[in-house]
């Protein structure tokens, strides 16, 4: 029977063993596996990571343990018991560290962080965001991580790592946090991008209907079209250069154990399929944009042609008046 601790973590006793040697030779006495909740949310189009670290997480006790990269910031918060990672995992009633991972492209991931503390941290992070999502409309997702220690050279079976609603890892260190949070941040970001792309497609559909009815693009629709072009280009750049769904992290590339979790979670959340679906819609928008720009070019060309025709006609009229002698009479001062 699982027991719940003060963080709401389910603990399951899996076996008894002994501890021998030093830190690198750790085996677990009275091991417990803890099911750690992971929550992700997309809150803005951009987050200032440097500002977040200095103004949100650095306190009177100095800077917490963290890992900084060009796309993310991982912060390890103090565990409730204040124990080190090794002490926490080997204790009779272990506590797992809490982690917050902030991604520059707008996602925030919480691992083992209580709901009330999540709300507090989010309210502070939102002060350093660009183009925040309207409160209540943020895309969210959840997953669980079962921390199940293994001893010696024992390895987990591939089928055991990823389940429908949780993944199993032998420990929750910075590398596993990096892999897990990357997938969780990408899934909510893709959901948000998909909603924006659907809105852009609706705008394109309205312009299509107008052209079908009137045969031309109005000035208001022209303005909306330019906004769609700018936003779709921005989304394309963000998905390819910031989200980097198709790229493999350095951690997973160098270590097979992390790669199995990364690829398993990516398949579980269908990231590749969803990424292809969003990019397909963006390509469709690009094709429509090209069609509309051709129409605008034709409209402009037609307008210029009429102006030229009118000018030529006016010039011909002046020439006829001059040849008939009426021009001198009509244009001469009284």
N, C-alpha and C positions, 0 to 999 in steps of 0.2 A: 504494500500500500504506500503510495507516494505521500510525502509530507510537504507542507508549504512553509517556507521561511518568511521573514518579514518583508522580503522583496517580491513575494509571490512566485518564487522559483520552486519548481517541483524537484525534489531530491530523491534519488533512487539508489539504495545501497546495492553495489554490484559484486563486491567480493572483499575478502580480507587478504592482506599480504603484509610484507615487512619493508622497512626502509633500511637500506644498507649503503655504506659509503657516504660520499659527500653530495653536493648539490647536483652534479651531473649524473649521479648514480641513484636518482630518486625513484623509489617505488612507493606505492600508496598504501598506507595503513588505514584501514576502515574507509576504503574509497567510496565516494558518492559520485553519481553523475547528476549534473544540474541542467535543467532545461531553461535556457536563457532566452528571454524574449527579445526580438529584434523588431524595431519599428522604424519606418522610413517615411519621410514627408518631403514634398517639393514645395518650397515657399517663395522662390523668386527666380528671376532670370540670371542674377549674378550676386555672389556674396564675397565681400572683402575678407579674405582669410587672415591677412596680417592684422587687420583691425579686430577681428573676432578673437584672435589669440591674445592680443595685448589688452583688450578692454572687457572681454567676457570671462576668460579663463584664468588670467593672471591675477592672483589675489595677494593678500598680505603675506602668505607663505611662499610667494614666488611663483614661478612658472611650473605647471604640472608636467609630468612626463608626456611627451607628445612626439608625433612624427609629421613633418611638414613636407609637402611636395607641391609641384606647380598646379595640381588640380584639386588637392584635398588636404585637410588637416585632421589628424587623429589625436584625440585627447583622452588620456586615461585618468579617470576621476578616482579619488580615494575610495577604497572599498569601505563598507560600513564598519568592518572590524579593524581596519587599519593594517591588516596583515599584508605581507608580500605575496606575490603570485604563488610561489612555491608553498608557503605556509598555508595559503588559502586552500589550495588544491589537496593538501595532505592532512588538513584538519578533520576532526571527527564531524563537525558541522561546518563545512567549507562555505566561504563567501566568494563570489566571483567579482572581479573588478568591473566597474561601470565604464563604458566607453561612449564618447560622442564623436561622430565623424561628420565633418562639414565639407561639402564639395563646392568648388567655385561656381559650377553651373547651376546651383540653386537647391540641391538636395541636402537633407540632414538625416543622419542615421543614428539611432540610439540602440545600444546593446546593454541590456541588463539595467536600464535606467528606469526608476519608478515614474509613473505617469505625471505626478505632481511636479517632479523635478524636470521632466521633459518640458512641461508648459513654461516653467520659469526660465529655462535655458533658451527655449524658442523665442520667448518675448524679448530677450536680450539680443539674440542673433538677428532678429528682424530689424533691429535698429541700424544694422550695417549691410542692408540689402539694397539692390537696385531692381526696380520694377517688381515689387512684391505682389504675390498672388492675393486676391481678395480673400479676407478671412472667411473660412467656411467652405471655400472652393479649392483648397489645396488637395492634391492627390496624395493618398496615403496607402501604405501596404504593411503587412506584418508577416513575420516568419519566426520560427523558433530554432535555436541551436542547442542540441544535446551535447554537453561537454562530458565525454566518457573517457576517462584516463585509461591508457594502456601501459603495460610494463615491458621493460626490456626492448627487444626488437619486434615485438608483436605489432602487426598491422591490421587495420580494419579491412573488412571485405568491401569491395566496391559497391555491392548491393546494399550495404549497411549505411553508407555515407549519406545518401539522399533519399528521403522519404517524401510523402505527399505534403506534409505540413512542417517538416523539420529536417535539418541536416545534422549529422553527427561528426564531431571533431574530438581529438584527444585532449586538446587544451585550447584556451582562448588567449592567444598571444597577439602581438601586433600584426604579425603576418596573416593570421586567420582573420583578424578584424579587418585588415585591408581587403582581402578577397571577398568576404561576406558583405561588407558595406558597399563595395563597388557594385555588386549585383543589385543590392537593395536600392541603391541610389539611382541606378540606371532604369530600373523598372518603373519608379514613380515619375522620373523625368520623361521617359517615353510616353507614359500615359498623358502627361501634361502636353507634350508636343503633339500628340495625336489629336487632342481636343482642339488645339490651335489650328492644326492643319484642316480639320473638319470644318471649322469656322471659315477658313480661307476658301475652301471648296464651295461653301454656301454662297459666299460673295461672288465667286466665279459663275455659279449657277444663275444668280440673279442677273449678272451682266449678260450671260448667254441668252436668257429669256428676253431681256430688253432688246438685244440685237435681232433676235428672231422676230420680235414684234415691230420694231421701228427701223431696222436695217442700219442702225448707226449707234455710236456710243455717245451718251450725253456727257456734259462737263462734270456732273457729279460722279458718274460712273468712271470717268477718266481719273478723277482724284482717288476713288476707291481702288482702282486698278493699280495705280502707282504705290499705294500703301500695301497692297497684296504682294507686289513684286519685292518691295523692301523687306517685308516680314518673312516671305518664303526664302529669300536669300539668306537672311539672318538665321532662320531655323536650319537650313541646309549646312551652313558653316558650323553652327553649334553642335549639331548631331555628329558631323564628321570630325571636327577638331577638338571638341570638348567632351562629348559623351563617350566617344571611342569604344563603341560596342564591339567592333570587329577586332580590336587590338587586345592582345594578351598582356597582362601585367607582368612586370619583371619578377615579382615574387612567384607567380605561378609558373613562369618560364623556367626559373632556376630550381624549383622544388616540385617534385611529382605530387607529394601529399597535398599541397595547396592547389595544384592544377586540377586534381580530381574534384575538389570541392567547387572550384570556380566553374569548371565545365558542367558539373552536375547541376549546380544552381542555375546556370545560364539556360540549360535545357529545361529545367523545372519551370522557370519563369518565361520560357519561349522567347528569349530576348532577340535571337537572330530573326525569327519569323516576324516579330513585332517591328523590329528595326526595318526589315525589308518592306513591310506593309506601309510604314510611315514614309519611307523614301520613295516608294511607288506613287503614293499620293502627291508628294512634292514634285516628282517628275511629271505627273499629270498636270499639276498647276503650271509648271514651267512650259509645257506644251500649249496649254490654253493661253498663257501670257503671250507667247510668241504669236499665236493666232490673233489675239486682240491688238497687239502692237502693229501687226500687218494691216489690220482694219484702220487703226488710227493713222498709219502712214498713208493709206489710200484716201482717207478722208482729207488729210492735209494736202495730198497731191491734187485731189479734185478741187479743193478750195483755191489752190494756187492756179490751177488751170482756168477756173472761172475768172479770177482776178486778171490773168493775162488776156483772156478773151475780151473782157470789158475794156481793158486799157487799149487793146488793138482796135476795138470798135470805136472808142472815143477818138483815137488818132485818125482813123479813117473818116469819121464824121468831120473832124477839123479840116482834113485834106480836101474833102468834097466842098465844104463851105468856101475854102480858099480858092479852089479851082473855079467855082461858079461866080465868084466875085461877091457873094453875099457875106463872106467872112469879114471883108473890110467894112461893110455897112453895119453888120450886127455887132462887131467888136469895137468899132471906133467910138470914141467918146462923143456924147451929144453936143 
